[in-house]
Every structure is written in structure tokens, then in C-alpha cells.
């Protein structure tokens, strides 16, 4: 009898403790509608570093130079890592023609560069230009875009045949875009653009 009473009291204690914890957790979660309740390792949610769009308390002397915002203009005369200037060939007809005459692919034509160029072309270009460069990508077939010329037989909207486009003209077009084709400068690095150019020139030959 005594053992049975102790067991009952133990069960009541466990049940009461469970209810108390559940009530406390519910109360904690309901106190603030934005609260997620009890959290483990809060510093994993709130980073120590400032977010680019985070406002800064101007009263903080250490952050006074931020002038109220975390995002800042880079210091003068600095360049991002991996940045390559392209100012000498502006997004104009004259810049396009100049690039066509002066720019030469600095990469060697080898199996690795062609394979990487093909991969990049398949990802970024083939949806419109087609895997064979015939202008019959799947976006063309479902009539999202039209008038995409074939590299082998098409005519360039800027004059001349697509098969005759030089490396510089192709690079310029990838960088700035033309007509319905937008700029790919933010998606494809300068080095990778040359790999795409290399592969496109293989498609121009029907290879």
C-alpha cells in the first residue's frame, strides 16, 4: 500500500511538473507575437557582424563613420577581388566594333577550356540559343522568345553573319547583352566568358 501511494505521488509530481513547464513555455511564446519561444544558442540567430541593410545607431562612437547604415561605398581607388575593367570597350556600336578588332581570347584552346565553356554555354546560353547553337533553345520552342539567330547560318542584328563574329564581338555581347539578351556580366566571370566564347566559335563552325 505504501509503495502504491509513493508511485501515485511520483506520477502526480511528474504530471504537475510537465504541466508547469508547458504552461511556462506557452506563456513565453505568447508574450511577443514575433517571439519563437525558447531558443538555444541565440548568437546563432543574431550575427555579431552587421548586415548590409542594417541601420546603425549613430550614437555609437565606434560606428559613427557608418552615418546611419551598415552598407558603405567602397574606398576610393579600390577594386573588388577578381574585378576586371572593361571601360575601354563601352556599350556602344563603336565599342562593339573596337572589341571585335582588338580583343583576342587569352586562353589556350584545349580540351579542359572547351569542356568548361560547353558547360557554361549549356547553363546560361542554350535555353535560347540551343545546345547546338541553332537558335532553337527550349525558350524559343515554347515561344517565350523569337528571332534568335543560329551561329552557323544566321545574320547578326548588328550586321554581318553570325558565323563571322570575332571573339571580341562575342565577348562584348556576353558582357553587355543585345536586343532581348541581357548582360551576363554578373553571372559569368571574365575568364569564364572567354571559355564560352571559345565554345561558341566551335559552334560557329558546326562542330
C-alpha positions as CSV (number, residue, x, y, z in Angstrom):
1,X,0.0,0.0,0.0
2,X,2.8,2.3,1.0
3,X,4.6,1.6,-2.3
4,X,1.5,2.2,-4.3
5,X,1.0,5.6,-2.6
6,X,4.6,6.6,-3.4
7,X,4.2,5.6,-7.0
8,X,1.0,7.7,-7.3
9,X,2.6,10.7,-5.6
10,X,5.6,10.4,-8.0
11,X,3.3,10.3,-11.0
12,X,1.4,13.3,-9.8
13,X,4.7,15.2,-9.3
14,X,5.8,14.3,-12.8
15,X,2.5,15.3,-14.3
16,X,2.4,18.6,-12.3
17,X,6.0,19.4,-13.4
18,X,5.1,18.7,-17.0
19,X,2.1,21.0,-16.9
20,X,4.2,23.7,-15.2
21,X,6.8,23.6,-17.9
22,X,4.2,23.5,-20.7
23,X,2.5,26.5,-19.2
24,X,5.7,28.4,-18.9
25,X,6.7,27.7,-22.4
26,X,3.3,28.7,-23.7
27,X,3.4,31.9,-21.7
28,X,6.8,32.7,-23.0
29,X,5.8,32.2,-26.6
30,X,2.6,34.2,-26.4
31,X,4.3,37.2,-24.7
32,X,5.6,38.5,-28.0
33,X,3.9,37.6,-31.3
34,X,7.3,37.8,-33.0
35,X,8.9,35.6,-30.5
36,X,9.9,32.0,-31.4
37,X,9.8,31.0,-27.8
38,X,12.7,29.4,-26.0
39,X,15.8,29.3,-28.2
40,X,19.1,27.6,-28.0
41,X,22.3,29.4,-28.8
42,X,20.8,32.8,-29.6
43,X,24.0,34.1,-31.1
44,X,23.5,31.7,-34.0
45,X,20.4,33.7,-34.9
46,X,21.7,37.2,-34.3
47,X,25.1,37.5,-36.0
48,X,27.7,39.7,-34.4
49,X,28.6,41.2,-37.8
50,X,26.4,43.9,-39.3
51,X,24.0,43.0,-42.1
52,X,24.4,45.3,-45.2
53,X,20.9,46.7,-44.8
54,X,21.0,47.0,-41.0
55,X,20.5,50.5,-39.6
56,X,23.3,51.7,-37.3
57,X,22.9,53.6,-34.1
58,X,24.7,56.9,-34.8
59,X,25.2,57.4,-31.0
60,X,27.7,54.5,-31.1
61,X,31.1,56.3,-31.4
62,X,32.8,53.2,-32.9
63,X,30.3,53.2,-35.7
64,X,29.9,57.0,-36.2
65,X,31.6,56.8,-39.6
66,X,28.8,54.5,-40.9
67,X,26.4,57.5,-40.9
68,X,23.3,55.5,-40.0
69,X,23.7,52.5,-42.3
70,X,25.9,49.4,-42.5
71,X,26.2,49.3,-46.3
72,X,29.0,51.6,-47.3
73,X,30.6,52.8,-50.6
74,X,34.0,51.2,-51.2
75,X,37.0,53.4,-50.5
76,X,38.2,55.4,-53.4
77,X,40.6,53.8,-56.0
78,X,39.9,50.3,-54.8
79,X,38.7,47.3,-56.9
80,X,36.9,44.1,-55.8
81,X,38.9,40.9,-55.9
82,X,38.7,39.4,-59.4
83,X,37.3,42.6,-60.9
84,X,38.4,43.3,-64.5
85,X,37.8,46.7,-66.1
86,X,36.1,46.8,-69.4
87,X,35.9,50.6,-69.8
88,X,37.9,50.8,-73.0
89,X,35.0,49.0,-74.8
90,X,31.8,50.8,-73.8
91,X,28.3,49.5,-74.6
92,X,28.0,51.3,-77.9
93,X,28.3,50.3,-81.5
94,X,31.8,51.8,-81.6
95,X,32.8,49.9,-78.5
96,X,31.4,46.7,-80.1
97,X,33.4,47.2,-83.3
98,X,36.5,48.1,-81.4
99,X,36.3,45.0,-79.2
100,X,35.8,42.9,-82.4
101,X,39.1,44.2,-83.8
102,X,41.3,44.4,-80.7
103,X,40.2,41.7,-78.3
104,X,41.8,38.3,-78.5
105,X,40.9,35.3,-76.4
106,X,43.8,34.9,-73.9
107,X,43.0,31.3,-73.1
108,X,44.5,28.3,-74.9
109,X,42.1,26.2,-76.9
110,X,42.3,22.9,-75.1
111,X,40.0,20.1,-74.0
112,X,39.5,21.5,-70.5
113,X,38.6,25.0,-71.5
114,X,36.3,23.8,-74.2
115,X,34.6,21.4,-71.8
116,X,34.1,24.2,-69.2
117,X,32.9,26.5,-72.0
118,X,30.4,24.0,-73.1
119,X,29.1,23.5,-69.6
120,X,28.7,27.3,-69.1
121,X,27.0,27.6,-72.5
122,X,24.6,24.8,-71.7
123,X,23.6,26.5,-68.4
124,X,23.4,30.2,-69.5
125,X,23.0,30.2,-73.3
126,X,21.4,27.1,-74.6
127,X,17.9,27.9,-73.2
128,X,17.6,30.4,-76.1
129,X,20.5,29.6,-78.5
130,X,20.0,25.8,-78.3
131,X,22.6,23.2,-77.4
132,X,23.9,23.2,-81.0
133,X,23.8,26.9,-81.4
134,X,21.0,26.6,-83.9
135,X,18.7,29.2,-82.2
136,X,16.2,26.5,-81.2
137,X,16.5,26.5,-77.4
138,X,13.5,25.4,-75.3
139,X,12.5,29.0,-74.6
140,X,12.3,29.6,-78.3
141,X,10.3,26.4,-78.8
142,X,7.7,27.4,-76.2
143,X,7.5,30.9,-77.9
144,X,9.0,32.8,-75.0
145,X,11.5,34.4,-77.3
146,X,11.8,34.6,-81.1
147,X,14.3,35.7,-83.7
148,X,17.3,34.0,-82.0
149,X,19.8,33.5,-84.9
150,X,21.8,30.4,-85.5
151,X,25.5,30.7,-85.1
152,X,26.2,28.8,-88.3
153,X,23.7,30.4,-90.7
154,X,22.0,33.3,-89.1
155,X,22.5,37.0,-89.6
156,X,23.6,39.3,-86.8
157,X,21.3,42.2,-85.9
158,X,24.4,44.4,-85.9
159,X,25.3,43.4,-89.4
160,X,27.2,40.5,-91.0
161,X,26.8,36.8,-90.4
162,X,26.8,35.1,-87.0
163,X,29.4,32.7,-88.3
164,X,31.8,35.5,-88.8
165,X,31.6,37.1,-85.4
166,X,35.0,37.5,-83.8
167,X,36.0,36.6,-80.3
168,X,35.9,40.2,-79.2
169,X,32.4,40.8,-80.5
170,X,31.1,37.7,-78.8
171,X,32.7,38.7,-75.5
172,X,31.3,42.2,-75.8
173,X,27.8,40.8,-76.4
174,X,28.0,38.4,-73.4
175,X,29.2,41.3,-71.2
176,X,26.6,43.9,-72.2
177,X,23.8,41.9,-73.9
178,X,22.0,42.8,-77.1
179,X,18.3,43.1,-78.0
180,X,16.3,40.5,-75.8
181,X,19.6,39.1,-74.5
182,X,20.5,40.7,-71.2
183,X,24.0,41.2,-69.8
184,X,25.7,38.1,-68.3
185,X,28.5,40.1,-66.6
186,X,27.1,39.4,-63.2
187,X,26.6,35.6,-63.8
188,X,29.8,34.8,-65.7
189,X,33.3,35.9,-64.7
190,X,35.6,37.5,-67.3
191,X,37.7,34.3,-67.5
192,X,34.6,32.1,-67.9
193,X,33.3,34.4,-70.6
194,X,36.3,33.6,-72.7
195,X,35.6,29.9,-72.3
196,X,32.1,30.5,-73.5
197,X,33.5,32.5,-76.5
198,X,35.8,29.6,-77.3
199,X,32.9,27.1,-77.3
200,X,30.7,29.4,-79.4
201,X,33.4,29.7,-82.0
202,X,33.4,25.9,-82.2
203,X,29.6,26.0,-82.8
204,X,30.1,28.7,-85.5
205,X,32.0,26.0,-87.4
206,X,29.2,23.5,-86.9
207,X,31.3,21.4,-84.5
